[in-house]
Amino acid sequence: MKPALSSKEIFFSSVVFYVLVVLLSLKLATSIPWLGVGLQVEPVSGEIYVASVDENSPAFNIVLPGEQLIAIHNAINAVRLSKELIQGTPYNFNIYKEFNYFFSLQSQVGSILSSNKIFLENDSNVLFEVTPNNTRPVSSLPLMFWLQLLIGGGIFFVSMSVLAFASNRLEAVNIFFSLAGVSFLILSGVVAVYTSREIALDGSVFYLLSIVQYYSSLLFVLFFVSVFCFYPMKVKQAKVWVLGLFGLSVFSLLHLMQVFEFLFFSVYLLFYIIGAIGVFFIILQYKHTRGFIVERASLRWLVYALITGDVLFFIISIIPLIASFELIYKQFFYWIALLCVYVGVALGLKKYKLFKLELWALYSWVWMFGGLVVLGLAVLLMTVFNVNSVVALLFSILAVGWLYFPLRHWLWENYAFGFNRAHYQERLPELLEIILSPKAVRSTKEQWEFLLRQVFEPVLVMHDIDDADEITIKESGAVLHVPEFEGIPALGLAGVEHGSRLFNVNDVSFLNSMMTLFKNAQVFKGEYERGVHEERIRIARDLHDDVAARLLTLIHKSEGTPQEPLAREALVTLRESINSLGGQKDQSLDELLRELQVDIKFRLAVANIKLYWDQDRRLYKKTLSSRQATNFKRVCQELVSNILKHANASSVRVEAGFVADLFSLSICDDGNTKLMKDWVNGRGVNNIRTRIKESGGTVRWNQRIEDELLVGTCVDIAIPI
């Protein structure tokens, strides 16, 4: 379905709406009588002083800066000036009696300002006559007016950007997030008007603005909380939850009707309930995103943004207490913190570089936690031990420098998400062992894949994927694309560490190091194997030219004697060794087993031992390398010799099979030789272990014991083919 508006049209409409809100705010802020007097409230005593007088104002050269004003008059009425009147906001009061009286005072002062002549009274009861202008010039509006509209516009345009660039703009999450931005822009316009008043506004206008402020705040919170009902995943019965959530807005009528005495029950309690529902939605999302890596990371991003905002709010509130000063434009800094939260949530909705989330969160939280430790310790010293604020702050800084920074370094080294250098260093010996393992164990491709599985523990390794020029993080960090190199096909790793986190930049860096190490190791192993091969060729050549020639001479000289068969057998064995050293072609496993069956059957028959032979038919297509074949034949000969010498057996069973790319051979006798714990491993057993290890396989002995009597020994051999 084609969207109703394009991205450009959405941005154009957003700009038009923002301009309209700004113009309406300007209209309301300038459509009031103006004296041109900038007032300042003394924080402790609440006394009102003239901070400045605009040179183009009607009060210029009549009222001087520094004057303390106590009241404002006209011909028939007078109102005493107070901090609440000038700087107060409607929702700072606890009870509706104060709330209504505030608007009553605003109306009285507004009526006085509408007079042709008014009088400002100082603390010496001197009256200054001033004729107010009917409207206020735009140039006289305070900086806070523009800053609030700027922050409101920032949040608004962030939300509209999410909507404009959304792949599906009709999704509930995009609509709710953008409507939250619209609500906040209206809120910022209202607050900008009444917080920038010179002295007072008309009471009825001020009350109407307070109602708009209340409902725009309520809608902002409702829309924002509703986002968590649909993102990162849509919770069950999401529409029902949202309808119920917005149904709570009915309770806002309690505020309009002023049912309770306290504003807490009519105003703030509803916001607390909606906030608690938002926490409940986050918990539901945590449950629903289990097993979904990207969605869980998106949820963490949103939660990090919210917690970061809470921390910033706390810091802004606590700094003036420690430093013993009143923070100018405190509300502006609160809104800056809210803008940071909103940008963070927007980035979470767009899944912006989720693979860097843990790193960013770690950096920001470590930084903020350091500040919180300083501030918290300072407040503790000031409130509990009555320590001077400067001394408390100095002590806190020293404590953090001596204790927190070393602790932070240790935590960073050992518990950083996916950035644990010690973890990677511990892997190096294991990686080198895997890389330098014999080729008979795994092919280069298999070695590389096995290495990746060992290091990253992915949920899935994907083959047959498109190649890339470099290592790439894809699908918001869920997949790591490993490019082709050294003839090894490209691979895709999905779900690092069993899906517990996303791939990150440190994984890319470590994988680059792994690739370099693997390439160098392959070069080293290739050179090593080439040297070994050349040395074997040399030994084979020497054996052929020297020992074989001497055996031939011996055969000719012993012809017709009992030593001739033995000499010919020795020559055959020597030629097999020469062939294996010379790297001859692979030998058929089926043929090798037939030769061994004949040889073993003949040797056992001499000792009146029966042979039972069971062989998997699938082995006829399998082969062993020349060296593997020689080692395997020598091992079988040695095992049969041990049975003949030590087992006192009546039968031997041989089972040859094929399981999971492994050739397996089991040789079992029913003899009663010594228990394995009493064996003394001689050269024969050690040679068996060495030959099997050289072939990349394993060998294991076990014995069967019945009624505390040994009834047989088995040897199990497994060789990769």
C-alpha positions as MATLAB code, in Angstrom:
seq = 'MKPALSSKEIFFSSVVFYVLVVLLSLKLATSIPWLGVGLQVEPVSGEIYVASVDENSPAFNIVLPGEQLIAIHNAINAVRLSKELIQGTPYNFNIYKEFNYFFSLQSQVGSILSSNKIFLENDSNVLFEVTPNNTRPVSSLPLMFWLQLLIGGGIFFVSMSVLAFASNRLEAVNIFFSLAGVSFLILSGVVAVYTSREIALDGSVFYLLSIVQYYSSLLFVLFFVSVFCFYPMKVKQAKVWVLGLFGLSVFSLLHLMQVFEFLFFSVYLLFYIIGAIGVFFIILQYKHTRGFIVERASLRWLVYALITGDVLFFIISIIPLIASFELIYKQFFYWIALLCVYVGVALGLKKYKLFKLELWALYSWVWMFGGLVVLGLAVLLMTVFNVNSVVALLFSILAVGWLYFPLRHWLWENYAFGFNRAHYQERLPELLEIILSPKAVRSTKEQWEFLLRQVFEPVLVMHDIDDADEITIKESGAVLHVPEFEGIPALGLAGVEHGSRLFNVNDVSFLNSMMTLFKNAQVFKGEYERGVHEERIRIARDLHDDVAARLLTLIHKSEGTPQEPLAREALVTLRESINSLGGQKDQSLDELLRELQVDIKFRLAVANIKLYWDQDRRLYKKTLSSRQATNFKRVCQELVSNILKHANASSVRVEAGFVADLFSLSICDDGNTKLMKDWVNGRGVNNIRTRIKESGGTVRWNQRIEDELLVGTCVDIAIPI';
ca = [
       0.000    0.000    0.000;
       1.466    3.349   -1.064;
       1.893    5.865    1.831;
      -0.443    8.862    1.743;
       2.518   11.270    2.038;
       6.089   11.012    0.799;
       9.081   11.743    3.055;
       9.430   15.237    1.594;
       5.748   15.946    2.118;
       5.963   14.775    5.732;
       8.941   17.077    6.389;
       7.232   20.001    4.659;
       4.053   19.445    6.686;
       6.148   19.193    9.856;
       7.862   22.504    9.139;
       4.504   24.177    8.457;
       3.028   22.798   11.702;
       6.089   23.876   13.701;
       5.940   27.397   12.255;
       2.245   27.606   13.136;
       2.939   26.582   16.747;
       5.751   29.155   16.995;
       3.582   31.902   15.503;
       0.684   31.086   17.832;
       3.056   31.084   20.806;
       4.431   34.467   19.694;
       0.916   35.814   19.332;
      -0.038   34.787   22.862;
       3.270   35.930   24.377;
       3.156   39.396   22.776;
      -0.572   40.126   23.117;
      -0.240   41.319   26.704;
       0.567   44.759   28.197;
       4.278   45.448   28.537;
       6.254   47.509   31.049;
       9.754   46.574   29.890;
      10.895   45.709   33.412;
      13.012   42.598   33.938;
      12.357   41.241   37.421;
      14.587   38.964   39.474;
      13.560   36.922   42.515;
      16.006   36.498   45.415;
      16.083   32.693   45.961;
      16.110   32.672   49.772;
      13.963   35.631   50.819;
      11.710   35.716   47.748;
      12.143   39.489   47.407;
      11.510   41.025   43.967;
      14.189   43.246   42.403;
      14.405   45.102   39.117;
      17.193   43.396   37.164;
      16.940   45.473   33.994;
      14.816   48.055   32.219;
      14.465   48.045   28.432;
      15.566   51.407   27.020;
      12.619   51.322   24.577;
      10.091   50.518   27.270;
       7.596   52.830   29.020;
       9.377   52.232   32.356;
      12.762   53.489   31.109;
      14.200   56.286   33.337;
      11.231   55.809   35.670;
      12.158   52.583   37.409;
      15.852   51.949   37.974;
      17.644   48.576   38.136;
      18.195   47.437   41.708;
      14.875   48.713   43.032;
      13.015   46.301   45.287;
       9.328   46.182   44.287;
       6.637   45.025   46.669;
       3.328   45.746   44.897;
       1.577   46.836   41.698;
      -1.410   49.269   41.710;
      -3.954   50.983   39.571;
      -6.505   53.561   40.649;
      -8.790   51.048   42.361;
      -6.797   47.895   43.116;
      -3.412   46.739   44.448;
      -1.688   43.338   44.456;
       1.384   42.418   46.444;
       4.195   40.992   44.277;
       5.502   37.523   45.162;
       7.756   34.817   43.797;
       4.768   32.563   43.091;
       3.004   35.304   41.153;
       5.959   36.028   38.881;
       7.686   32.655   38.537;
       5.067   30.175   39.723;
       3.504   27.522   37.514;
       0.012   26.099   38.107;
       1.124   22.556   38.853;
       3.623   23.527   41.538;
       0.795   23.826   44.069;
      -0.401   20.959   46.269;
      -4.072   21.842   46.767;
      -6.751   23.259   44.513;
      -7.329   26.204   46.857;
      -3.824   27.477   46.093;
      -4.219   26.452   42.438;
      -7.371   28.590   41.994;
      -6.004   31.476   44.038;
      -2.993   31.596   41.717;
      -5.234   32.194   38.698;
      -7.237   34.741   40.677;
      -4.073   36.727   41.357;
      -3.116   36.459   37.701;
      -6.498   37.910   36.743;
      -6.141   40.782   39.230;
      -2.655   41.709   37.993;
      -3.785   41.279   34.395;
      -6.635   43.711   35.055;
      -4.210   46.228   36.594;
      -1.835   45.955   33.604;
      -4.761   46.689   31.278;
      -5.188   50.110   32.893;
      -3.928   53.302   31.260;
      -1.724   54.027   34.247;
      -0.248   51.695   36.793;
       1.988   52.207   39.821;
       4.931   50.110   40.936;
       5.616   50.377   44.691;
       9.116   49.872   46.120;
      10.111   48.777   49.625;
      10.130   52.453   50.728;
       6.498   52.795   49.631;
       7.487   55.084   46.745;
       5.162   54.755   43.724;
       6.484   54.791   40.145;
       3.854   55.729   37.581;
       4.101   53.819   34.290;
       1.869   53.708   31.228;
       2.052   50.138   29.799;
       2.261   49.401   26.090;
      -0.682   47.381   24.801;
       1.575   44.731   23.205;
       4.968   43.278   23.906;
       7.717   43.487   21.246;
       9.169   40.184   20.053;
      12.680   41.417   20.838;
      11.827   41.604   24.537;
      10.978   37.906   24.843;
      13.500   36.134   27.094;
      15.973   33.538   25.849;
      14.066   30.805   27.690;
      11.073   31.351   25.405;
      13.119   30.489   22.317;
      15.054   27.667   23.982;
      11.846   25.862   24.965;
      10.465   26.148   21.449;
      13.822   24.951   20.115;
      13.854   21.831   22.311;
      10.180   21.167   21.576;
      10.928   21.476   17.871;
      13.912   19.129   18.220;
      11.775   16.396   19.809;
       9.023   17.015   17.258;
      11.329   16.736   14.234;
      13.037   13.638   15.648;
       9.657   11.906   15.898;
       8.604   13.042   12.429;
      11.942   11.814   10.997;
      11.200    8.338   12.351;
       7.823    8.467   10.622;
       9.241    9.854    7.360;
      11.958    7.217    7.019;
       9.889    4.281    8.290;
       9.499    1.414    5.838;
       5.889    1.072    6.986;
       4.541    4.400    8.228;
       1.204    2.868    9.160;
       2.785    0.692   11.843;
       1.428    1.567   15.273;
       4.857    2.187   16.763;
       5.703    4.867   14.168;
       2.323    6.556   14.539;
       2.445    6.608   18.356;
       6.023    7.903   18.419;
       5.244   10.719   15.984;
       2.063   11.699   17.870;
       4.088   11.847   21.071;
       6.373   14.348   19.325;
       3.368   16.406   18.195;
       2.022   16.458   21.764;
       5.340   17.611   23.149;
       5.632   20.434   20.610;
       2.228   21.758   21.719;
       3.350   21.388   25.340;
       6.556   23.345   24.687;
       4.629   26.172   23.024;
       2.239   26.503   25.980;
       4.997   26.401   28.592;
       7.113   28.873   26.605;
       4.243   31.402   26.713;
       3.488   31.389   30.430;
       7.066   30.962   31.722;
       8.205   34.025   29.718;
       5.549   36.343   31.148;
       6.800   39.652   32.471;
       4.615   39.729   35.584;
       1.289   38.041   34.882;
      -1.135   36.798   32.238;
      -4.895   37.140   32.098;
      -6.217   34.505   34.529;
      -8.680   32.926   32.108;
      -6.038   32.667   29.380;
      -3.543   31.269   31.863;
      -6.060   28.649   33.062;
      -6.802   27.606   29.494;
      -3.053   27.262   28.829;
      -2.699   25.119   31.957;
      -5.440   22.760   30.711;
      -3.738   22.499   27.300;
      -0.462   21.814   29.104;
      -2.088   19.060   31.181;
      -3.683   17.264   28.244;
      -0.671   17.634   25.924;
       1.510   16.159   28.717;
      -0.999   13.363   29.221;
      -1.120   12.572   25.512;
       2.676   12.675   25.267;
       3.003   10.107   28.066;
       0.194    7.919   26.691;
       1.603    7.861   23.153;
       5.158    7.308   24.398;
       4.195    4.396   26.686;
       2.109    2.855   23.885;
       5.295    2.522   21.823;
       6.445   -0.243   24.174;
       3.282   -2.180   23.477;
       4.340   -2.641   19.847;
       8.125   -2.404   19.893;
      10.476   -4.245   19.654;
       7.746   -6.879   19.280;
       3.986   -6.649   19.386;
       2.789   -8.001   22.726;
      -0.240  -10.218   22.961;
      -3.545   -8.320   22.947;
      -1.644   -5.111   22.172;
      -4.727   -3.256   20.920;
      -6.625   -4.143   24.086;
      -3.766   -2.869   26.233;
      -3.595    0.410   24.312;
      -7.359    0.925   24.482;
      -7.242    0.312   28.212;
      -4.311    2.680   28.544;
      -6.102    5.500   26.753;
      -9.233    4.653   28.692;
      -7.408    5.885   31.789;
      -7.586    9.392   30.316;
     -11.212    9.480   31.534;
      -9.790   10.071   34.992;
      -8.429   13.394   33.732;
     -11.956   14.722   34.247;
     -11.246   14.556   37.973;
      -8.855   17.444   37.417;
     -11.351   19.531   35.456;
     -14.031   18.969   38.100;
     -11.540   19.344   40.970;
     -13.074   16.375   42.782;
     -10.271   15.962   45.315;
      -8.634   18.548   47.510;
      -5.109   17.593   46.497;
      -3.730   17.831   42.975;
      -1.802   14.610   43.557;
      -4.940   12.453   43.274;
      -6.390   14.306   40.283;
      -3.210   15.033   38.309;
      -0.011   13.283   39.311;
      -1.414    9.884   40.329;
      -2.643    9.268   36.781;
       0.850    9.931   35.407;
       2.393    7.560   37.971;
      -0.081    4.828   36.987;
       0.713    5.278   33.280;
       4.428    5.170   34.084;
       3.961    1.913   36.013;
       2.095    0.463   33.028;
       5.037    1.492   30.850;
       7.404   -0.466   33.125;
       5.020   -3.422   32.854;
       5.137   -3.195   29.043;
       8.957   -3.209   29.164;
       8.878   -6.359   31.317;
       6.484   -7.974   28.830;
       8.813   -7.026   25.983;
      11.747   -8.547   27.846;
       9.806  -11.800   28.044;
       8.676  -11.687   24.397;
      12.156  -10.907   23.006;
      13.806  -13.905   24.634;
      15.655  -15.739   21.879;
      15.387  -12.799   19.441;
      18.833  -11.213   19.424;
      18.156   -8.018   17.471;
      14.833   -7.335   19.183;
      16.396   -7.826   22.619;
      19.204   -5.417   21.685;
      16.619   -2.870   20.483;
      14.807   -3.178   23.806;
      18.074   -2.672   25.683;
      18.707    0.443   23.605;
      15.331    1.900   24.630;
      15.852    1.016   28.294;
      19.380    2.492   28.231;
      17.948    5.732   26.827;
      15.313    5.935   29.573;
      17.771    5.183   32.368;
      20.262    7.679   30.952;
      17.530   10.328   31.011;
      16.710    9.533   34.646;
      20.367    9.853   35.587;
      20.658   13.193   33.783;
      17.538   14.459   35.576;
      19.073   13.440   38.895;
      22.375   15.146   38.121;
      20.648   18.368   37.083;
      18.639   18.339   40.318;
      21.509   17.542   42.660;
      24.240   19.866   41.340;
      22.608   23.096   42.637;
      22.225   21.487   46.076;
      25.919   20.650   46.287;
      27.186   23.902   44.801;
      24.700   26.021   46.801;
      23.372   27.984   43.851;
      20.181   28.079   41.828;
      20.634   26.683   38.347;
      19.573   29.216   35.729;
      17.224   27.775   33.122;
      16.891   24.502   35.057;
      13.823   23.558   33.035;
      15.826   24.019   29.840;
      18.385   21.480   31.061;
      15.588   19.094   32.011;
      14.280   19.351   28.493;
      17.785   18.816   27.078;
      17.873   15.556   29.050;
      14.451   14.648   27.653;
      15.698   15.411   24.119;
      18.619   13.021   24.701;
      16.149   10.334   25.790;
      13.967   10.958   22.766;
      16.899   10.798   20.348;
      18.043    7.573   22.020;
      14.599    6.023   21.677;
      14.415    7.130   18.038;
      17.775    5.499   17.301;
      16.529    2.362   19.035;
      13.408    2.337   16.877;
      15.561    2.632   13.757;
      17.974   -0.048   15.112;
      20.851    2.341   14.469;
      24.161    0.478   14.786;
      22.894   -1.876   17.461;
      26.204   -3.723   17.251;
      27.843   -0.702   18.948;
      25.185   -0.512   21.639;
      27.091   -2.316   24.396;
      30.199   -0.216   23.786;
      28.295    3.074   23.778;
      26.267    2.094   26.821;
      29.387    1.019   28.671;
      31.228    4.255   27.903;
      28.274    6.475   28.829;
      27.297    4.573   31.957;
      30.868    4.402   33.237;
      31.142    8.155   32.688;
      27.800    8.935   34.319;
      28.343    6.516   37.195;
      31.609    8.272   38.035;
      29.737   11.569   38.254;
      26.962    9.980   40.301;
      29.465    8.579   42.797;
      31.008   12.028   43.257;
      27.625   13.734   43.664;
      26.104   11.023   45.841;
      29.069   10.898   48.218;
      29.101   14.692   48.466;
      25.373   14.805   49.302;
      25.858   12.055   51.900;
      28.656   13.984   53.616;
      26.656   17.224   53.543;
      23.344   15.835   54.799;
      24.492   13.171   57.284;
      27.784   14.581   58.583;
      27.104   18.326   57.970;
      30.339   18.727   56.033;
      30.919   21.953   54.111;
      29.930   21.584   50.435;
      33.422   22.451   49.128;
      35.123   19.984   51.499;
      32.533   17.315   50.704;
      33.031   17.751   46.956;
      36.838   17.646   47.301;
      36.704   14.494   49.432;
      34.347   12.845   46.934;
      36.676   13.597   44.018;
      39.654   12.143   45.891;
      37.683    9.023   46.862;
      36.598    8.460   43.280;
      40.148    8.929   42.001;
      41.608    6.443   44.473;
      38.833    3.838   44.552;
      36.414    4.126   41.662;
      38.854    4.530   38.766;
      40.903    1.376   39.622;
      37.642   -0.542   40.148;
      36.307    0.739   36.811;
      39.489   -0.384   35.049;
      39.168   -3.871   36.540;
      35.489   -4.117   35.561;
      36.303   -2.932   32.052;
      39.007   -5.566   31.648;
      36.920   -8.459   32.915;
      33.241   -7.783   32.335;
      32.882   -5.534   29.304;
      30.254   -7.007   26.949;
      32.143   -8.797   24.185;
      35.321   -6.785   24.800;
      37.088   -9.013   27.296;
      40.726   -9.041   26.180;
      41.627  -11.671   28.772;
      39.011  -13.976   27.251;
      40.609  -13.655   23.823;
      44.149  -14.039   25.201;
      43.176  -17.268   26.926;
      41.956  -18.528   23.556;
      45.290  -18.058   21.774;
      46.977  -21.360   22.820;
      43.801  -23.242   21.893;
      43.579  -21.435   18.552;
      47.195  -22.192   17.703;
      46.672  -25.866   18.547;
      43.660  -25.996   16.229;
      45.389  -24.107   13.430;
      48.552  -26.199   13.554;
      46.761  -29.545   13.881;
      47.648  -32.148   11.185;
      45.869  -31.913    7.867;
      44.736  -35.479    8.324;
      42.390  -34.294   11.072;
      40.585  -31.578    9.101;
      40.810  -29.834    5.785;
      41.767  -26.151    5.803;
      38.110  -25.214    5.288;
      37.009  -27.426    8.164;
      39.786  -26.064   10.377;
      38.661  -22.475    9.743;
      35.001  -23.235   10.419;
      35.885  -25.184   13.553;
      38.008  -22.257   14.718;
      35.151  -19.792   14.205;
      32.765  -22.053   16.103;
      35.191  -22.351   19.004;
      35.804  -18.602   19.289;
      32.379  -17.070   18.603;
      30.059  -19.955   19.554;
      27.448  -18.977   16.929;
      23.933  -20.314   16.851;
      24.291  -20.987   13.118;
      27.073  -21.072   10.520;
      25.751  -20.191    7.065;
      27.386  -21.482    3.861;
      26.918  -20.581    0.207;
      26.580  -16.855    0.875;
      27.664  -13.960   -1.314;
      31.266  -12.922   -0.892;
      32.331   -9.486    0.384;
      35.593   -7.547    0.341;
      35.859   -7.304    4.124;
      34.369   -8.511    7.381;
      30.901   -7.020    7.659;
      28.355   -6.794   10.464;
      24.859   -7.318    9.060;
      21.253   -7.395   10.237;
      21.935   -4.898   13.034;
      24.646   -7.101   14.526;
      22.884  -10.458   14.404;
      25.106  -11.761   11.583;
      28.840  -11.480   10.935;
      29.851  -11.924    7.278;
      33.292  -13.555    6.962;
      34.759  -13.018    3.465;
      36.489  -15.629    1.340;
      40.246  -15.885    1.840;
      43.003  -18.361    1.034;
      40.525  -20.362   -1.044;
      38.159  -20.835    1.925;
      34.552  -19.937    0.948;
      32.744  -17.039    2.616;
      30.766  -17.853    5.749;
      28.047  -16.186    7.793;
      27.943  -16.440   11.593;
      24.555  -15.858   13.222;
      24.034  -15.292   16.952;
      27.355  -14.859   18.753;
      27.835  -16.685   22.079;
      24.710  -18.806   21.618;
      22.645  -15.717   20.775;
      23.340  -13.902   24.051;
      24.547  -10.701   22.370;
      25.206   -9.011   19.030;
      28.439   -8.954   17.094;
      30.417   -5.768   17.676;
      33.444   -3.892   16.366;
      35.776   -5.775   18.704;
      34.628   -9.050   17.166;
      35.529   -7.630   13.751;
      38.945   -6.548   15.006;
      39.646   -9.913   16.628;
      38.461  -11.790   13.542;
      40.848   -9.744   11.399;
      43.663  -10.788   13.746;
      42.472  -14.399   13.550;
      42.524  -14.299    9.750;
      46.064  -12.907    9.757;
      47.153  -15.526   12.288;
      45.454  -18.286   10.311;
      47.108  -17.199    7.046;
      50.557  -17.031    8.652;
      50.013  -20.358   10.396;
      48.976  -21.980    7.129;
      52.123  -20.641    5.477;
      54.220  -21.925    8.357;
      52.475  -25.299    8.324;
      52.870  -25.543    4.573;
      56.585  -24.861    4.810;
      56.886  -27.306    7.683;
      55.020  -30.044    5.793;
      57.081  -29.362    2.676;
      60.247  -29.778    4.740;
      58.914  -32.987    6.307;
      57.977  -34.324    2.855;
      61.401  -33.541    1.429;
      63.063  -35.221    4.397;
      60.891  -38.318    3.963;
      61.787  -38.452    0.270;
      65.456  -38.282    1.188;
      65.078  -41.060    3.792;
      63.036  -43.180    1.344;
      65.720  -42.687   -1.330;
      68.479  -43.699    1.086;
      66.508  -46.767    2.223;
      65.856  -47.754   -1.392;
      69.424  -47.257   -2.574;
      71.116  -48.775    0.454;
      69.001  -51.057    2.663;
      66.814  -52.451   -0.160;
      69.886  -53.244   -2.240;
      71.457  -55.092    0.692;
      68.226  -57.071    1.280;
      68.177  -58.101   -2.386;
      71.738  -59.335   -2.038;
      70.749  -61.246    1.106;
      67.775  -62.855   -0.701;
      70.007  -64.066   -3.553;
      72.607  -65.457   -1.149;
      70.000  -67.182    1.075;
      68.060  -68.676   -1.829;
      66.862  -72.174   -0.908;
      67.573  -71.676    2.794;
      65.097  -71.173    5.703;
      66.143  -67.458    5.872;
      64.894  -66.679    2.353;
      61.125  -66.198    3.258;
      62.089  -63.969    6.153;
      64.350  -61.859    3.945;
      61.646  -61.508    1.275;
      59.079  -60.478    3.934;
      61.533  -57.892    5.257;
      61.960  -56.515    1.709;
      58.167  -56.240    1.243;
      57.864  -54.413    4.551;
      60.702  -52.097    3.610;
      59.072  -51.264    0.276;
      55.798  -50.415    2.078;
      57.719  -48.078    4.371;
      59.480  -46.482    1.403;
      56.145  -46.006   -0.372;
      54.604  -44.358    2.703;
      57.617  -42.076    3.151;
      57.597  -41.167   -0.497;
      54.020  -39.885   -0.422;
      52.579  -42.447   -2.761;
      48.915  -42.327   -3.750;
      46.112  -43.186   -1.306;
      45.361  -46.833   -0.663;
      41.928  -48.418   -0.812;
      40.713  -49.183    2.680;
      38.802  -52.219    1.448;
      41.956  -53.716   -0.078;
      43.994  -52.934    3.021;
      41.435  -54.633    5.255;
      41.375  -57.746    3.042;
      45.180  -58.001    3.276;
      45.040  -57.558    7.031;
      42.266  -60.130    7.395;
      44.356  -62.739    5.578;
      47.497  -61.889    7.563;
      45.737  -61.825   10.956;
      43.804  -65.023   10.251;
      47.014  -66.841    9.316;
      48.911  -65.651   12.415;
      46.048  -66.493   14.788;
      45.468  -69.918   13.204;
      49.033  -70.913   14.050;
      48.119  -70.355   17.728;
      44.711  -72.073   17.391;
      42.835  -68.787   17.908;
      39.578  -68.226   16.000;
      39.012  -64.979   14.113;
      35.581  -63.355   13.688;
      35.610  -60.525   11.139;
      32.774  -57.985   10.649;
      33.204  -55.178    8.109;
      30.928  -52.282    7.047;
      30.210  -52.459    3.294;
      30.476  -48.674    2.988;
      34.237  -48.881    3.529;
      34.947  -50.203    0.028;
      34.827  -46.650   -1.368;
      37.019  -45.139    1.347;
      40.775  -44.572    1.205;
      43.645  -43.848    3.540;
      46.735  -41.881    2.723;
      49.891  -43.880    2.157;
      51.233  -42.865    5.538;
      47.952  -43.582    7.307;
      47.747  -47.001    5.671;
      51.269  -47.928    6.764;
      50.667  -46.720   10.308;
      47.361  -48.549   10.494;
      48.871  -51.814    9.220;
      51.772  -51.594   11.706;
      49.353  -50.902   14.580;
      47.188  -53.936   13.707;
      50.259  -56.146   13.461;
      51.468  -54.939   16.863;
      48.047  -55.502   18.460;
      47.871  -59.067   17.121;
      51.402  -59.705   18.382;
      50.368  -58.509   21.861;
      47.366  -60.871   21.811;
      49.595  -63.783   20.843;
      52.167  -62.940   23.530;
      50.024  -61.918   26.506;
      46.290  -62.600   26.094;
      46.036  -66.407   26.286;
      42.886  -65.970   24.138;
      40.753  -68.512   22.309;
      39.077  -66.073   19.893;
      39.443  -62.570   18.489;
      36.678  -60.373   17.048;
      37.462  -57.549   14.595;
      34.785  -54.982   13.689;
      35.480  -52.331   11.029;
      32.953  -49.524   10.585;
      32.346  -45.982    9.378;
      30.673  -43.284   11.525;
      30.612  -39.484   10.986;
      33.665  -39.319    8.659;
      35.602  -41.612   11.002;
      36.951  -45.066   10.169;
      36.577  -47.171   13.323;
      38.204  -50.503   14.133;
      37.637  -52.592   17.228;
      39.824  -55.596   18.070;
      38.596  -57.654   21.036;
      39.955  -60.859   22.555;
      38.577  -63.146   25.268;
      41.882  -63.598   27.034;
      42.792  -63.092   30.679;
      45.885  -60.950   30.547;
      46.852  -58.498   33.312;
      44.566  -55.679   34.369;
      45.328  -52.385   32.649;
      46.382  -50.747   35.917;
      49.203  -53.321   36.139;
      50.466  -52.792   32.595;
      53.912  -51.429   31.941;
      53.739  -49.522   28.689;
      56.622  -50.656   26.538;
      57.815  -49.535   23.151;
      55.033  -51.429   21.366;
      52.146  -49.611   23.086;
      53.908  -46.264   22.771;
      54.467  -46.880   19.053;
      50.755  -47.658   18.658;
      49.798  -44.349   20.291;
      52.333  -42.407   18.224;
      51.238  -43.901   14.893;
      47.536  -43.315   15.561;
      48.199  -39.745   16.684;
      50.264  -39.103   13.562;
      47.281  -40.282   11.513;
      45.049  -37.792   13.331;
      43.097  -40.480   15.149;
      42.500  -41.839   18.644;
      43.111  -45.185   20.341;
      41.519  -46.466   23.526;
      41.854  -49.706   25.537;
      39.137  -51.123   27.774;
      38.622  -54.432   29.560;
      35.584  -56.538   30.406;
      35.411  -57.843   33.972;
      32.792  -60.322   35.185;
      32.621  -61.648   38.751;
      35.882  -59.814   39.437;
      37.578  -61.838   36.669;
      39.012  -60.423   33.466;
      37.234  -61.919   30.456;
      38.655  -59.891   27.588;
      40.397  -56.761   26.308;
      39.277  -54.441   23.496;
      41.169  -51.820   21.527;
      39.097  -49.125   19.757;
      40.707  -47.104   16.981;
      39.181  -44.113   15.143;
      40.854  -42.372   12.182;
      39.371  -39.478   10.141;
      39.070  -40.273    6.431;
];
